[in-house]
């Protein structure tokens, strides 16, 4: 999907970013070139590749069913808190 307007993940990311303004929220979305305006306007939200986001994050939230997320090496998630809302890490 190259249109995120209907994605609940956008609402979740926005809510987290607004609730935690001192925290950088990394967004990994391999199917779009730029973040929706309402996320891009938040100063603590950054678009990133999965390797960078996982490296930098303490908490990883898997909010959408992308094959590239299934392929994430589990050893990269050691020591991270992982919220898998899609059952990708089974």
C-alpha positions in Angstrom: 0.0 0.0 0.0 1.5 3.3 -1.0 -1.2 5.4 0.7 -1.1 5.4 4.5 -4.1 7.6 5.2 -6.3 4.7 6.2 -3.6 2.9 8.2 -4.2 2.7 12.0 -0.4 2.6 12.4 -0.3 6.3 11.5 -2.6 7.1 14.4 -0.5 4.9 16.8 2.8 6.5 15.7 1.3 10.0 16.1 -0.1 9.2 19.5 3.3 7.8 20.8 5.2 10.7 19.3 3.0 13.3 20.9 2.9 11.5 24.3 6.7 11.2 24.4 8.1 14.4 22.7 11.6 13.8 24.1 11.8 10.4 22.4 12.7 9.8 18.7 10.2 7.6 17.0 11.6 5.8 14.0 9.1 4.8 11.3 9.9 2.0 8.9 7.6 1.8 5.9 9.2 0.2 2.9 6.4 0.9 0.5 6.2 4.7 0.7 8.8 7.4 -0.1 7.7 10.0 2.5 5.8 10.0 5.7 2.2 11.4 5.8 2.3 15.1 6.6 0.8 14.7 10.1 3.8 12.5 11.0 6.4 14.4 9.1 5.5 17.6 10.9 6.2 16.0 14.3 9.8 16.9 15.3 10.5 13.6 16.9 9.4 11.3 14.1 12.0 10.1 11.6 11.7 7.8 8.6 14.4 5.1 8.7 15.3 1.7 7.3 14.7 -1.3 9.5 18.4 -1.8 10.3 18.8 1.7 11.6 15.5 1.8 13.5 16.2 -1.5 15.3 19.7 -0.5 16.1 18.6 2.8 17.6 15.4 1.7 19.3 14.8 0.3 22.8 11.2 -0.6 21.9 10.2 -2.1 18.5 6.5 -2.1 17.5 5.5 -4.3 14.5 2.3 -2.7 13.4 1.8 -3.9 9.8 2.2 -7.2 7.9 5.3 -6.5 5.7 7.3 -9.5 4.5 10.5 -7.5 5.2 9.5 -7.4 8.9 9.1 -11.2 9.0 12.6 -11.5 7.7 14.2 -9.5 10.5 16.9 -11.6 12.2 15.7 -12.4 15.7 19.2 -11.8 17.1 18.8 -8.1 16.2 15.9 -7.9 18.6 17.7 -9.3 21.6 17.5 -6.8 24.5 14.6 -5.0 22.9 11.1 -4.8 24.0 9.0 -6.0 21.1 5.3 -5.4 20.6 4.2 -7.6 17.7 0.6 -6.7 16.9 0.6 -8.8 13.7 2.0 -12.1 14.9 5.1 -11.8 12.7 7.6 -13.1 15.3 5.9 -16.5 15.9 
